[in-house]
Structures are given as C-alpha cells and as structure tokens.
Amino acid sequence: MGKKQAMTVNMEGLRALEVNRSLAELVREVVQNCLDANPGNIGVRIEKNLHARQVEVVVVDDGDGLPSLDVVSTVYLSTKADDATKRGRMGRGLKEAIVAADYAYVESTCGSVEVTRHKKSDWSIEDFPRRKLEKGTRVTLHYRTANASREASEDAVAFVRRIVPPVGIVLAVNEHVNDALPQVDEYTVRLPTVVFGEGEERTVMRETKVLAYAPDAAGAWLYEMGVPVQPVDHEHSLDVQQRVPMPPHRDTVKPEYLQRLYAQVLNARVERKAMDADALSSKWAIEAAQQPKLLSEDAKQAFVHHFTQGATVSRTTSEQREAENWEMKSIPMRAIPQAVRPLVVDAAPRTSERLKEIGRAACETIPRREWTMEMRRAARVFTFLAHEAGYARFDVAFTSGRPTLRAQMSQETGRMEVFVDVAPDMLRDPLGARSLQTFIHELAHDDHGAGSSHNEVHGRDFYEAMEKAAGLVTNVMYKHAARVHELMNEANERVEM
C-alpha cells in the first residue's frame, strides 16, 4: 500500500460548516489576509447582481502576494511566520470564504486558482500557474446562498467600512475610503492571546497596547488590530493590538476576556483621575469589578468611595433600620451592584460595627456595689460554669444602656460584659436557653485567651470553638448539678465596697 501525504477534505462537509456564516464575516477573512500582507492599498467591492441572483465580492491588495497556489486550496496550510500580531489564524480564513462561495477566483504573484461548485458534491479546482500578478492578490467570490440578499450586502459593506487599517494602509470599500477613527487614549495591558507552533494552538499571556477610539454612529466596538469583533458597552471602542482569543468563527469573545480588559483599562483611568461617577457606575466598570484580583488598590478604593460616599454598609434590614433610628448615614448592601459588594465588604465600615461604637458610647458600667440580687446570682453561676469548664480568666460585668448586642467578650481581659437593658433574661434566668446560648457564644470568643484567629470572625473555627464550649459547659452542669442548684438559690452575698 502506498503512503498518502495528507488527509482529504470533503468540500461539501467543509462548506456545511461555513455556508451559514454572514457575508460580513466571510469578507472579513479575506480582508484580514490582505492586512497581514504588508499592503499600501486594499480595495473591496461588494455588489448585488439582481439578474444572476448573487453577490460578487472582489478584494484587491498590493501587498506581498501569495508564495504558493497550495495556500489557496490546502486547509490549514500557511506560509506566514506566526506571531501574536498576525490577524489570520494560520491557514483557515481564505479557505473558509472560498468554500462558502459558489465560485472563487484567486490571482496572485504565484499564479491563479479557480474553484467552482457546479452542483452538490461536484467541485472543480484548477490552477493557472502562468496567470500571475506583478504584486499583491486579487480574490473574486460569488455567493448565491442567503448571503446573496441586499441586506447581507449592505451589512458586509457597513462592516468593512468599520475596519480601522493601520497607519500607511488605505482601505476603500465600493470606492469609499475608510476614515480614521479619532484615537482618544492608549493603554498598556496584559491579556491572553493565541499563538501557533509545534503543531498546536496555544493561549498565552502577553503584554500589548490597546488603542481607544471615539465610537462611531453604531456605538463602541471591540477590535482586533483594527478588525471589528463585537459591540461593547463602553464609552470608547477598544482596539487590542494582538490576536484576541475567539471561537472558530471569530465573532465574539468570552465575558472573562472583556472583564480582564476592562479591569486594566479602569486601573489606568483611575491612576489618571479620569473615572468620574458616571464612569464608575457604567456597565463596563461593573464588569471590571468581577476581576478584583486585577484591580489596583486605588481602583478598589474608587469603587468603595463612589458607592458608599463615606457611609457605613448595612447587611440586613434591621441594621439599616437601627442606623436610621440613630440618624446615622448608612447604605443598604442591596443598593450596591453585586459585582462591587466583595470590594465594599473588604474596605467599607460596617453599620453593625459603627452601631456598637455608638451604643457603647451611650452605655455605663454598673459598679459592683450597685449590683442587684439577680446580677450577683448571674455572676456566681456564669463564673462557676466558666471556671470549671477551663476558662480560668473569665469574669463578669454589667452595663446599662441599649447597644445593639446582648453581651460582649473582652478579648484582652476575658470579661463578659452583659448589657442588662437588652438582655434582662440573663439576670432573671441565667440557666435559660437564651441566656446559655449567649454565654456559650461569648466563651467561644474568649477561647482560652485573646488573640485567637477566629475571635473577630464567625467562621468555621469560631463555630468549632462554640461547639467545644457547649460540650464543656454541659459536662460541668451534669457533674456539678447540686452546686449549680445551690448557686441559683444561695443567699445574696456581701459585695465588697
């Protein structure tokens, strides 16, 4: 058996993948090849032929030309030296545009190729090596599918007119020369891009420039080296000066890519003090907030200041209501865009903490000589349970006033402060369910000493400490039930004056 040099591609099978693409996308594939060929001029003509019920597309450039006719008819064959600043995807674009057409004629410096679809499954490809151009390439395509409509032709013309050619290249479509878009800014960013080598397509991170243009009448677009990719919700069009990772038809990008781009643009804008309130509230800025690891500290602070205006943040309705009662400026968390909330949680003051400060300022510690019988009984019971459970430094104090919490453990001294106006049940019934719940909660905060990692946050470690405290207290109450009963009924002891 003889060896074959390559696999055979079924033309109808390949056509089925491409024929439903828009005419604009197919024309883009050809124009991208022209832009990569170092031309001075590119001319595009798109005409609807009503008599033949077809659209004729002609794309001409005066660039380097094709080095070989095989490039026209061999899928994935490319002679370009690949790097991330080449627009094409190494041997696909031109063939995709040809196979979706019913007729194609390609002329270049190496000769000409004619590709004809006579009927279903009947194709002919003929080379004409002697029919050469002195420079550049000319591609003629006839489409008789849905792309032959007047609307498809107009959309394709509008698309090509949106292309921003590099400086030094003149691009005209139907004899209309594309105007340069006013550049308003430039950013240096680090984004994923696509490279080809050693038989594989790889996505790598690379530093590149992004040019910002004033939007045209159709709004802002994302560009890949001057070629439109998709509309974007941004105040400027953004032109990435390297390949943009996209699916095979290259007509959209993943949301994560835009978020990375927006985050780095936002960082630069914040550094230049060019992000006003409207910009920080814009859709693109909110999308940038979904990449907090890419945001600079200044950008994070800009978000926090804009959405809180120096106010505290309430996580619950009750917190917000309490803040209003104290006439304290507070913003409910639900009023902040969801993507920004993690930034606010990390940096903005919490309403609950501020309420504690206000409440504590309005409270007063009750001297021991003024303790009531109930206070002394509660102190005896809680101190006995804590000491027997191993919390040796535990102590009790009572405070008047109405803060927003029932009790609070001092992590420096191990003293549990009971706010008697908020938690009178802890005096009336120290062994009641609610009283023990508060007591055990505060023991967990103490956790045998100050400085524990979970003392400030009700995380997993804290709940493990609370389960431990509950077990220890339960054991003490079971083993020393008689003593606990005595303490609950013992006569009022003399208080040191």
C-alpha positions in Angstrom: 0.0 0.0 0.0 1.3 3.5 -0.9 1.6 6.3 1.6 -0.7 9.3 1.4 0.8 12.7 2.0 -2.3 14.2 3.7 -5.9 13.6 4.6 -8.6 14.5 2.0 -11.1 17.2 3.0 -14.7 16.8 1.7 -15.7 20.1 0.2 -19.4 19.8 1.0 -18.6 18.9 4.5 -16.4 21.9 5.0 -18.9 24.1 3.2 -21.7 23.0 5.6 -19.6 24.5 8.5 -19.2 27.8 6.8 -22.1 28.5 4.4 -24.4 29.9 7.1 -21.9 32.5 8.3 -22.8 36.1 7.4 -21.3 37.7 4.3 -19.6 40.2 6.5 -17.7 37.5 8.4 -16.6 35.9 5.2 -15.4 39.1 3.7 -13.5 39.8 6.9 -11.5 36.6 6.4 -10.2 37.9 3.1 -9.5 41.4 4.2 -7.6 40.1 7.3 -5.3 38.3 4.9 -4.7 41.5 3.0 -3.9 43.4 6.1 -1.2 40.8 7.1 0.4 41.0 3.6 2.1 44.5 4.1 0.0 46.3 1.5 -0.2 50.1 0.9 -3.8 49.9 -0.5 -6.7 47.5 -0.2 -9.8 47.8 -2.3 -13.1 46.0 -1.6 -16.1 45.9 -3.9 -19.4 44.2 -2.9 -22.1 44.3 -5.5 -25.6 42.6 -5.6 -26.3 41.2 -9.1 -30.1 41.0 -9.3 -30.1 39.3 -12.7 -27.8 36.5 -11.5 -29.3 36.4 -8.0 -25.8 36.5 -6.5 -23.4 38.8 -4.7 -20.0 39.4 -6.1 -17.2 40.2 -3.8 -13.8 41.4 -5.1 -10.9 42.1 -2.7 -7.6 43.5 -4.1 -4.4 44.5 -2.4 -0.9 45.5 -3.5 1.0 43.6 -0.8 3.4 40.7 -0.8 1.2 38.3 -2.7 0.9 34.5 -2.1 4.0 32.4 -2.2 2.3 29.3 -3.5 -1.0 28.3 -5.1 -1.3 25.5 -2.5 -2.1 28.1 0.1 -5.5 28.6 -1.7 -6.6 25.0 -1.8 -5.0 23.4 1.3 -6.8 23.8 4.6 -4.5 24.9 7.5 -1.6 25.4 5.2 0.0 28.8 5.8 3.4 30.3 4.9 3.1 33.1 7.4 5.7 33.3 10.2 3.4 33.2 13.1 3.3 35.7 15.9 0.5 37.1 18.0 0.3 40.3 15.9 -0.9 38.4 12.8 -4.7 38.7 12.3 -5.2 35.4 10.5 -5.5 32.0 12.1 -2.8 30.3 10.1 -4.4 28.7 7.0 -8.1 28.9 7.6 -9.7 32.2 6.8 -9.3 32.4 3.0 -10.4 28.7 2.5 -13.5 29.3 4.7 -14.5 32.3 2.5 -13.9 30.2 -0.7 -15.8 27.1 0.3 -18.8 29.1 1.4 -19.0 30.6 -2.1 -20.3 29.1 -5.4 -17.4 30.4 -7.4 -13.9 31.8 -6.4 -11.0 33.0 -8.5 -7.8 33.9 -6.7 -5.0 35.7 -8.6 -1.6 36.5 -7.1 2.2 36.7 -7.8 2.5 32.9 -7.9 -0.4 32.3 -10.4 -4.2 31.8 -10.2 -6.7 29.3 -8.9 -10.3 28.8 -9.9 -12.7 27.0 -7.6 -16.2 26.2 -8.9 -19.1 24.4 -7.2 -21.1 23.1 -10.2 -23.8 21.3 -8.1 -23.9 19.5 -4.8 -20.8 17.4 -4.2 -19.4 18.4 -7.6 -16.5 20.7 -7.3 -13.6 21.6 -9.6 -10.2 23.3 -8.6 -8.0 24.3 -11.4 -4.6 26.0 -11.2 -3.2 28.5 -13.7 0.5 29.0 -12.8 1.1 31.4 -15.7 -1.7 33.8 -14.8 0.3 36.0 -12.4 0.0 39.4 -11.0 3.1 41.6 -10.6 2.2 42.3 -6.9 -0.5 41.7 -4.5 -3.5 39.4 -4.6 -7.0 39.7 -6.1 -9.8 37.5 -4.8 -13.2 37.2 -6.6 -16.1 35.4 -4.8 -19.7 34.7 -5.9 -22.3 33.9 -3.3 -25.8 32.5 -4.2 -26.9 31.5 -0.7 -28.7 33.6 1.9 -25.6 35.9 1.6 -26.9 37.0 -1.8 -29.6 39.2 -0.2 -29.4 43.0 -0.5 -29.4 43.2 3.3 -26.4 40.9 3.6 -24.6 43.0 1.1 -25.3 46.2 2.9 -24.2 44.7 6.3 -21.0 43.5 4.7 -20.3 47.0 3.3 -21.0 48.5 6.7 -18.7 46.0 8.4 -15.7 46.7 6.1 -16.2 50.4 6.5 -15.9 50.0 10.2 -12.4 48.4 9.8 -9.6 50.7 11.1 -6.5 50.0 8.9 -3.0 50.6 10.3 -1.2 53.8 9.6 0.1 53.7 6.0 -2.6 51.5 4.6 -5.6 52.9 2.6 -8.7 50.8 2.7 -11.7 51.5 0.4 -15.0 49.7 0.0 -17.1 50.4 -3.1 -14.7 53.4 -3.7 -15.4 54.9 -0.3 -12.1 55.3 1.6 -12.4 54.4 5.3 -12.0 57.4 7.6 -9.6 57.0 10.6 -11.3 57.0 13.9 -10.1 59.6 16.3 -7.8 58.0 18.9 -8.6 59.3 22.4 -6.3 57.2 24.6 -3.9 54.3 24.8 -3.3 51.6 27.4 -0.7 49.0 28.2 -2.3 45.8 29.3 -1.6 42.1 29.8 -4.1 39.8 28.1 -4.4 36.3 26.8 -3.6 35.8 23.1 -3.3 32.9 20.6 -0.1 31.6 19.0 0.5 28.6 16.8 3.6 26.4 16.9 4.9 22.9 17.1 1.6 21.5 15.7 -0.7 23.2 18.3 -2.7 26.3 19.0 -1.8 27.7 22.4 -3.2 30.5 24.6 -0.5 32.6 26.3 -0.4 35.8 28.3 1.3 38.7 26.6 1.7 42.5 27.2 0.2 44.6 24.4 -1.2 48.0 23.6 -4.9 48.9 23.5 -6.0 51.9 21.4 -9.2 53.7 22.4 -11.2 55.4 19.6 -14.2 57.7 19.8 -17.2 55.5 18.9 -18.9 55.8 15.5 -22.6 56.1 14.9 -23.2 52.4 15.6 -21.6 52.7 19.1 -18.4 51.3 20.6 -16.8 48.1 19.4 -14.0 45.7 20.4 -11.4 45.5 17.7 -8.6 43.0 17.0 -5.8 45.0 15.3 -8.3 47.2 13.5 -10.9 44.5 12.6 -14.2 44.7 14.4 -15.1 41.7 16.7 -18.3 42.7 18.6 -20.1 45.7 20.0 -19.2 46.5 23.6 -20.8 48.5 26.4 -18.0 51.0 26.7 -17.7 54.7 26.1 -14.9 54.1 23.6 -14.1 51.5 21.0 -11.1 49.4 22.2 -8.6 48.0 19.7 -6.4 45.2 21.1 -3.1 45.1 19.2 -2.7 41.3 19.2 -4.9 38.3 18.5 -8.0 38.0 20.6 -9.0 34.5 21.7 -12.2 33.6 20.0 -14.3 30.6 18.9 -13.7 29.3 15.3 -15.9 31.8 13.6 -14.2 34.7 15.5 -17.3 36.8 16.0 -17.4 37.0 19.8 -15.3 36.8 23.0 -15.8 35.3 26.4 -17.1 37.6 29.1 -14.0 36.9 31.2 -11.8 38.4 28.4 -13.7 41.6 28.4 -13.6 41.7 32.2 -9.8 41.4 32.2 -9.5 44.1 29.5 -11.9 46.4 31.4 -10.2 45.9 34.7 -6.8 47.0 33.3 -8.3 50.0 31.4 -10.1 51.0 34.6 -6.8 50.9 36.6 -5.2 53.2 34.1 -8.1 55.6 34.1 -8.2 55.7 37.9 -4.5 56.4 38.0 -5.0 59.3 35.6 -8.0 60.5 37.6 -10.2 60.0 34.6 -13.0 58.0 36.2 -15.9 60.2 37.2 -19.1 59.0 39.0 -20.9 58.1 35.7 -18.0 56.0 34.5 -17.7 54.1 37.8 -21.5 53.3 37.6 -21.2 52.2 34.0 -21.8 48.6 32.9 -18.2 48.1 31.7 -16.9 49.3 35.1 -19.2 46.9 37.0 -17.9 44.1 34.7 -14.4 45.1 35.6 -15.2 44.7 39.3 -15.8 41.0 38.6 -12.0 40.7 38.4 -11.0 42.0 41.8 -7.5 40.4 41.7 -6.7 42.5 38.6 -7.9 45.8 40.1 -5.4 48.1 41.7 -5.9 49.3 45.3 -6.7 52.8 44.0 -9.4 51.3 41.7 -10.9 49.3 44.6 -11.0 52.4 46.8 -12.6 54.4 43.9 -15.4 51.9 43.8 -15.9 51.9 47.6 -15.9 55.6 47.8 -18.3 56.0 44.9 -20.9 53.5 46.1 -20.7 54.4 49.8 -19.8 58.1 49.9 -18.2 57.5 53.3 -21.3 55.9 54.7 -21.4 52.5 56.5 -22.9 49.5 54.8 -25.9 47.6 56.3 -26.1 43.9 55.6 -29.6 43.5 56.9 -32.9 45.4 57.1 -32.7 45.6 60.9 -29.2 47.1 60.7 -30.4 49.7 58.3 -33.5 50.5 60.4 -31.3 50.8 63.5 -29.0 53.2 61.7 -31.9 55.3 60.7 -33.0 55.4 64.3 -29.6 56.8 65.3 -29.7 59.2 62.3 -26.5 57.5 61.0 -25.6 57.6 57.3 -25.8 54.1 56.0 -26.1 52.3 52.7 -28.0 49.0 52.4 -25.9 46.3 50.8 -28.7 45.5 48.3 -28.3 49.0 46.8 -24.7 48.2 45.7 -24.1 46.3 42.5 -23.5 42.6 43.2 -20.1 42.6 41.5 -18.9 45.5 43.7 -20.1 44.0 47.0 -17.0 42.0 47.8 -14.9 45.2 47.4 -17.2 47.0 49.8 -17.2 44.2 52.3 -13.4 44.3 52.5 -13.0 48.0 52.7 -16.1 49.9 53.8 -17.0 50.3 57.5 -19.9 48.0 58.6 -23.1 49.5 60.0 -23.2 46.9 62.8 -19.7 47.8 64.0 -20.5 51.5 64.0 -23.7 50.9 65.9 -21.7 49.0 68.5 -19.4 52.0 68.9 -22.4 54.4 69.2 -24.2 52.1 71.6 -21.1 51.6 73.8 -20.6 55.3 74.0 -24.1 55.6 75.4 -23.6 52.8 77.9 -22.3 52.9 81.5 -20.7 50.1 83.6 -22.6 49.4 86.8 -20.4 49.5 89.9 -20.3 46.2 91.9 -21.7 47.9 94.9 -24.9 48.7 92.9 -25.5 45.2 91.6 -28.9 43.7 92.3 -29.5 40.3 93.7 -30.2 39.0 90.2 -26.9 40.4 88.9 -24.9 38.8 91.7 -26.6 35.4 91.2 -26.0 35.5 87.5 -22.3 36.4 88.1 -21.9 33.5 90.5 -23.5 31.0 88.1 -21.7 32.1 84.9 -18.3 32.4 86.7 -18.6 28.9 88.2 -19.6 27.3 84.9 -16.7 29.1 83.0 -14.0 28.3 85.6 -15.0 24.7 85.9 -15.1 24.4 82.1 -11.5 25.6 81.9 -12.0 29.3 81.1 -9.9 30.4 84.1 -9.7 34.1 83.4 -13.5 34.5 82.9 -15.1 37.4 84.7 -18.5 39.2 84.5 -19.5 42.9 84.3 -22.9 44.5 83.9 -23.6 47.6 81.8 -26.7 49.8 81.4 -27.8 51.4 78.1 -29.2 50.0 74.9 -26.4 48.9 72.4 -27.2 46.5 69.6 -25.9 43.4 71.3 -26.8 41.3 74.4 -23.3 40.7 75.6 -19.7 41.2 74.6 -16.5 39.4 75.5 -13.3 41.4 76.1 -10.5 39.6 74.3 -7.9 41.4 76.4 -9.3 40.5 79.8 -11.7 37.6 79.3 -14.5 39.6 80.9 -18.1 39.1 79.6 -20.0 42.3 79.6 -23.8 41.8 79.9 -26.0 44.7 78.7 -28.8 44.4 81.2 -31.2 46.7 79.4 -31.0 44.5 76.3 -30.7 41.0 77.9 -32.6 41.2 81.2 -33.4 37.4 80.8 -29.7 36.7 81.6 -30.4 38.1 85.1 -33.8 36.6 85.7 -32.9 33.1 84.4 -29.1 32.5 84.0 -29.8 28.9 83.0 -32.5 29.6 80.5 -32.0 28.6 76.9 -31.4 32.1 75.5 -29.1 33.0 78.4 -26.9 29.9 78.0 -26.8 30.5 74.2 -25.4 34.0 74.8 -23.0 32.8 77.5 -21.6 29.9 75.4 -21.3 32.2 72.4 -19.1 34.6 74.4 -17.0 31.8 75.8 -16.2 30.7 72.2 -15.0 34.3 71.6 -12.7 34.0 74.5 -11.4 30.5 73.6 -8.9 30.2 76.5 -7.2 33.5 75.6 -7.0 36.6 73.5 -5.5 36.7 70.0 -7.1 33.6 68.5 -7.6 33.8 64.7 -11.3 33.3 64.9 -12.0 35.8 67.7 -13.2 38.5 65.3 -15.0 36.5 62.6 -17.8 34.0 62.9 -16.2 31.5 60.6 -15.7 27.7 60.8 -13.1 27.9 63.6 -15.4 30.0 65.7 -18.3 27.5 65.4 -16.0 24.7 66.3 -15.0 26.7 69.4 -18.6 27.3 70.2 -19.4 23.5 70.0 -16.5 22.8 72.2 -17.7 25.4 74.8 -21.2 24.0 74.7 -19.8 20.5 75.4 -17.7 21.7 78.3 -20.5 23.7 80.0 -22.9 20.8 79.6 -20.5 18.5 81.2 -20.0 20.9 84.2 -23.7 21.3 84.6 -24.2 17.5 84.6 -21.3 16.7 87.1 -22.0 19.7 89.4 -25.7 19.9 89.2 -26.1 20.2 93.0 -23.6 23.0 93.2 -25.2 24.9 90.4 -28.6 24.5 92.1 -27.0 25.9 95.3 -25.6 28.9 93.4 -29.0 29.6 91.9 -30.6 29.7 95.4 -27.8 30.9 97.6 -28.4 33.9 99.8 -27.2 37.2 98.5 -23.5 37.5 99.3 -22.0 40.7 100.6 -20.5 42.9 98.0 -17.1 44.5 98.5 -17.4 48.2 98.9 
